[in-house]
Amino acid sequence: MKHPIGVCSWSYQKPLMTVAEEMRRINVKCVHLALQPFLEGDARHGAAEGALVRGYVEGLIDSGAWKVTAAMLSFSYEDYTTPVTIRKTGGIVPDEHWEANKTLIRNAAKMAAQFKTPYLSLHAGYLDEKSPSAVAKFTDRVKFLADECGANGVKLLLETGQETADDLVRFLGTVKNVWVNFDPANMLLYGMGDPVAAVAKLAPWIRHVHIKDALPSKKPGLEWGEETPWGDGKVNAKAFIAALDKAGYTGALAVEREGGNSRTADIALAVQRLRAI
């Protein structure tokens, strides 16, 4: 495996000091680091952590024990109960949170730079292409994010999920300095197409990749698909890695596990399977 292998810090659902212990156990240094513990804290992406842990993480980065391949911004008000609820509450779409989000985004971009990572990723939310006013508002907000990231020497990454590859390509053609964190399982969970085929379409924008697997949604837009351990779902793990290699991708592969009752073991299994390729 020629790609750097990492993990997503929030996958463990444990304090960051424990995450560091688990990473040492499987000999992984690369991490996609959730910023939520240092911003607001939530149950999904990490409870609030104080200055002591912030200093601990900075020490890991400064010593070379950790390399933050990307930072991740999430929003505490998001409701992932169903695809319908996240469509209404996801990302930067809800108007009632936008003013507060501008401050949150500024802080996140600064923090990403302080953690010495080149990228800040997030789910921007659902783009309603049937509404010109919604498209204009969404585009303006993404441009604001990209500008705040750029001012701190960080690139903005939008994570694949609620849209098809073709829809995302079309949107990316309307904005500058916006790239992609490619999550193959999300395309299956949302019912948005074949992730292997999507790699070639999104290749010019892919800068970071999640390693996550799933079974497709039986009712796209209404019900989630089912997340599985890496290699047990329908992503087609070997074909996915081969597609990335063919596209010229040389960046990190960050294992994400957001389901199941054995996350630590599933993450270790994914790392083992990646190393065997």
N, C-alpha and C positions, 0 to 999 in steps of 0.2 A: 504494500500500500504506500503510494508516494505522497498522498495527501496528509497534512497534519490532522490528527484525530483529536477531537475534544468532546466536551459534554456541555449541556445547558444547565446552568447552576440551579434553576428552579425545578428541574426534573426530579431532584431528590426529595423535595419538600422537607428540607432540613436546614438548620442554621448554617451559615456560610463556613464557619470553622469546621463543622462536620462534613460539609461538602469537600473542603480541602483534604480531610482525612480519607474520604472515599476516592478522591482523585489520585492521591498518593498510592492507595491500595491497588489501583489498576494501572498505575504508571502513566497517567495522562496529565499534561501540563496546560493544554489549551482549553479555554472556557469561553462560552457565550454567557456573559455575565448580566443577570437581571439587575436593573438599577432600582427596582421597586423597593427593596429593603432599605435603601438609603434616601428614598424620596417620600413615599407615603406608607408603604407596607400593605400587603394584602394576603389573603389565604392562598391565592392561586400562584403568585410569583415570588412570594417570600415575605414573612413577617418583618416588621421594622427592626433594623439593627442600628446600634449606636456608634459613637465615635471610636470606641475600642475596636470593634470589628472592622470599621472603615480603615483604621490604621493597620490592622492585621492584613487586610486584603492588599492595601498599598505596599506593604512589606513583601508580600508574596510576589507582587508584580515587579517591584524594584530588584528583588533578588534573582528573578528569572524562574522562580518556582511556578509561577503562573504566567501565561500569555493570554491576554484577553483578545480573542479573535474578533469579537464584536460585543457591543453593549446592547441591551434590550430594554426598551421602554414599553410599559403597559399602562393601562388606565384602570383604576380601582373600581370604577362604576360599571365596567363591562359585564354583561350577563351572557354566559356561554351555555345556558340551559338547553337551547335549541338553536338551529340556524336562524330561525325567525327572530329570537330575542337578540342574538348578536348582530343581526342586520340592523336592528333599531338602536342598539346601545354601543356598537363597536367603534373603537378608534376615535378619530377626530370629527366624526359626523355629527354627534349630538350638539345642537347649538347651545344648550344651557351650560355646557362645560367648556366652551371654546375659550373664553377669556381666561379662566383658570389654567387651561391647557397651554396657553401661550407661555405663561410663567414656568409651568412644569417642563415644557419642551426646552426652554432656554437653559434651565438648570440641568436637564439631562444631557444636552449637548456639551455643556461645560464639564460635567462629570465624566462623560465618555472620553473627552480629551485628557482629563486628569488620570484616567485609568490606562492611558497610552494605547487606545484602540483606534483603528482607522474607521470603524463603522458604528452607526447607531441604527438598530432595526426596530420595526414596530409593525403592527397591523393597523393600517390607516382606516380601515372600515369599508363599508359597502358603498360603491359608487352607483348611483341610480342614473344610468345613461338615458333613461326615458325623460328625464327632467333637465333641460338646459340650465336652469338656475342652480340645481343641485350639483351639476357637473362643474359649473363655474366656481361655486363656493368650495367644493372639494379640491379643485385644482389650485385655487388661491391658497388654501390651507396647506396643501402639500408643498407648494413653493415656499411658504413661510418656514416650514420644517427644514427644507433643503437649505434655505438661506441661513438659518440659525446653526445648522450643522456645519455648513461651509465656513461660517465666521469663526468656528472653533477648530477648523482643520479636520473635520470628520465628515464622512460621506453618509447620506441617508439611504437606508435599505428598506424597501417595502416587502413584507412577507407575503408569499403566495397563499391564497386561500379562497376568498369568496368570489373570485372571478376566473374565467377561463384564461388560458395563456394568450389567446388572441385578443381578448378584452384588455389584458394587462399590457400587452405590446402596444396596442392602440393608445392607451393612456400614457405610457412612457414616452411615446413620440411627441406628446404635448408639453412635457416638462424637461428641465435640464438638471443635471447633477442629482439624479435620483436613480437608484440601482435596486437590485433584488436580492433578498435572502430567500433562497429556494427551499421550500418544504414540500417534498413529494407527497407525504401522507395527507396534507391538508387538501390537496386537489381531490383525493379520494373521499375524505371525510365530508367535504362539501358537495361532492358529486360534480366536479368541474373538469373532468377529463383525465387523460392518460399522462401521468407525470413524466414518463420516459420520452414520449413524443414532445412534451412541452419544453424539455431541455434545449433542443435545437432552436426553438422559437425565441426563447428568452436568453439564450447564450450571451448575447452582447451586453446584457445587464447583470448577469449573475456574478455576485461578489462573495457570497457566503452561502453555505448549504447546511440544512438540517438533515440528520439521519433519523427518520421516523417512518413507520410502516402502518398500513391500515387495510381494512376491507371497505369496499365502496359503500356509499350511502344507497339504500334501497329506495329512498324517497328524497332525491336531491332538493335542497332548499327547505325541506320540512323536518327531516330527521338526520342525525349524524350517522356516518359510517362508524365502524368499530376499529379503534386503534389496537395494534398488535405489537409484539416484540419485533425488532428489525429482522427481516428475512422470513417472517411467518405470514405476511400479508400479501397484498397484490401490487405493491410497488414494482416488484421484480428487481431485487437488490443488485444483482450482478449487471443486469442490463442498464440500470440507472447509473451505476458507477462508470460503466463503459461509455454511456452517452455523455457524461460529464467530461471524461477523458477525451473523447472525440471532439467535443466542443472547445477543448483547450483550457478547461478549468483546472487551476492548480492550487486553489485555496483550501480552507479548512472544511472538515466534515464534523459537525457538532451533533452528538447524539442527544435527541430529545425524547423523553418518555413522559407522557402526561396521562396515562391510563394504567389500569391494572393494579394489583396488590403487591407486586414484587419489583418495584421500580429499580432499586439498587442492583438486584440481580439481572434485570433486563438490560440495564445500561452496560453492565460488565459484559454481558453476552453480546451486545451489539458491537462493542469495542473489539472483542475477540473475533467476531465474524468479519469485521472490517480488516483486521490485521491479517486474516487468512486469505484475503483476495489477492 
